[in-house]
Every structure is written in C-alpha cells, then in structure tokens.
Amino acid sequence: MLDRTIEILSDLIAFPTVSSDSNLEMMAYLADRLEAAGAKVDVLSDAVGRKANLFATLGPEIDGGIVLSGHSDVVPVTDQVWSTDPFKMAERDGRLFGRGTCDMKGFIAATIAMAPVFAKKIQHRPLHFAFTYDEETGCIGAGHLAKELKQRAFRPSAAIIGEPTGMRIIEGHKGCYEYTTRFQGLEGHGSIPDQGVNAVEYAVRYVARLLDLKNELRSKAPPRSRFEPPWTTINIGALNGGTVHNVIAPKAQVDWEMRPVQVSDATFVKEDLKRYCREVLLPEMQKTHADADITTEIIGEVDGLVPVDHNEARRIVSELTGANGADLVSFGTEAGIFQNLGMDVVVCGPGSIEQAHKADEYLERDQLAQCLKLLERLADKCAAPAPG
C-alpha cells in the first residue's frame, strides 16, 4: 500500500497546481481514481471554469459521514533554489521531495490509495472525500464547497483535515484574515511634493499603524491561551508602489494578514484602521486631491478552529492512533469552515509544517506510512453503524 501511495503522490506532484493556475487536470485524475473505486463523484467548477472542488462519497448518502479533506493547490516555487525539479518527485534517504509533498498532496495520495479498501469495508457509515482549490490564497474553494454542502440532503458529522501535523491531533488553530489595502494618490514631480499626494508615504504610515497594533495585541492575549504565540499576530506581506526616484507615487498597495486568537481582536484591528483612515489619512490626502482614496479588499477571512469539549473527530482519531490529548497550532487551515457547517473537526496529517512552502519541500516516507495506518483503521471504523 505504501508503494502504491508513493506512485500516486508522484503523479500528483507532476500536476503544477500553483494557486494562480488551473487544478482541473489534477481533479480529473482524482475523480477517475475515486470513480474506479466505486465512489459517487461530483467535480464542482468555479465561476469561470478554471478550477474546481471535488466531493465524493463512498457508502450511503445519509447523515453522519466522515470527511477526509485536503487542498489541491500549492504555493509558487518562484525565486526558490531547488536541488531537484519541484514538480517531479524525487526520493532519497527516506524522504519524498517535491512541491506539495507534505502540503498536502501526501495526505490526498494516501486517501486515494485507500479508496478501494474503504469501498470494500464501508457498510453503514459513509466516507466523503473533499478536495478543494485555492486554500493558499484565502480558502476560497472551501468557502464555495461549504455553500454547496449546505444544499445537500445529508450532512457529514465529522471531518479530518490532513494538513501536515506530524500525525499529531490538532483541535484548534487561529483564524487567518488576509487583506490588500490600496492607496490612490496624485502623481507629480518629486521637486514639488506639496502639489501631489504620495501614495507610498501614506502606505508607509498605514504600515506603521499596523505595527503599533501588532505590539498592542500582545497585551490582549487571553489569560489561558494555548496558542503559540498566545496573542493575535499581524504580518506585513508586501508593500509596493511608485515607479522612479523623481515621481510622486500615485499608487501603492499593502498586502497584510492577521491571525486572531479571538474574534474580538479582529474587530478591534479593523475598526481602528477604519477610524485611522477616515479621521487622519484620508482628510490629509483629499485636502490636496479630492479623488484620493484608500480601499481595502478582503482576500479571505477564514475563521479559526475552535477547541470544544465534545469532539467526535478528536475521539475517533485518538482511538485510531492511541494518542492522548490534542494540541493547537498557529497556522491556518480550512477546518473552521467545516466546523461552521456543524461538523466535529480535527487536523491531522503526515509531514511537518516546517517543510511547507520552502525549497526542497519533503515528506518523510515513515510519516506517509503512519498516515496509511490511520486510514486502514478508519476503514474498519466505517464498517460500524454511524452514531445516532
């Protein structure tokens, strides 16, 4: 089974599903594999037909099923120095190298390899496969899938999100809110700055405000926060604007994110920034140029995974792995979207987040074997009646 999984993983790595590109060929491959195993498969296209989610079911279409979920997209390899072709899997020293091996095509490959086994063993409790697009750019695909699942007659009750956790059980993580803030100023000659509105200068002041808020959030950490770090974080991803040295920059853009540990922190940051723009920056900009403006685009506002006392998914994975307890992580996943649909959710998958997004990303062969053991035991679990 491990060798078969590695072959499938090699195929998946060969699909260069960077978030900016289509994932349709990979989804067609997954659909063919699942249909061959006897699954009912729906490939759900996005609005323009360049990308798709996949939702498949083995067993009866009834309430109480278990979802195995992963995202198909990967981050770019631009400006990264790889020792091998990132889209051609290589194995050495027990490690499987390639873009997406741990984040998170390894988990997807394991579920596809196990599909025929699941098909033979499932009797009463359905098993669902949910593969999404554009997780890396705001969990867009999962948001669209959630709308689709709300319309279905049956509701799964538990979900396992296979992000790389070293096969640890994760019951909570911070939210991930991503934004692009754009500044429209007025172009002019650099020698007469008072006759223009320098968008870069106002963008820098906006970033300074973000940095002040970043420091202030440290004091707002919940007293018993289990997150590391325990407070809401802010990151400035990019600052772009201007053209040449002697032209007043008419446009600028700030890409930034925050990872709230509590919704109140996100509200605090957004309200503070709106007030700062409305009362300070915009009046100054529009004094010189009435059409000057500041706009913020929401790239994605993905809620965190909230730890709960009663979590069937946590109980199931604990029983299958023998692990005691569950942890929290700071990185975001699609788990909160599934939780908001009423499912009990955990994150558990092969590989380390420390390898994700880097050159020479890899997945330990042993981690993949551990994942397969979990899924083999889950197959036996699916032979039993669903609860309730």
Summary of the structure (lengths in Angstrom):
residues: 388
radius of gyration: 23.1
end to end distance: 33.0
largest distance: 77.2
contacts: 1360
relative contact order: 0.20
helix: 36%
strand: 24%
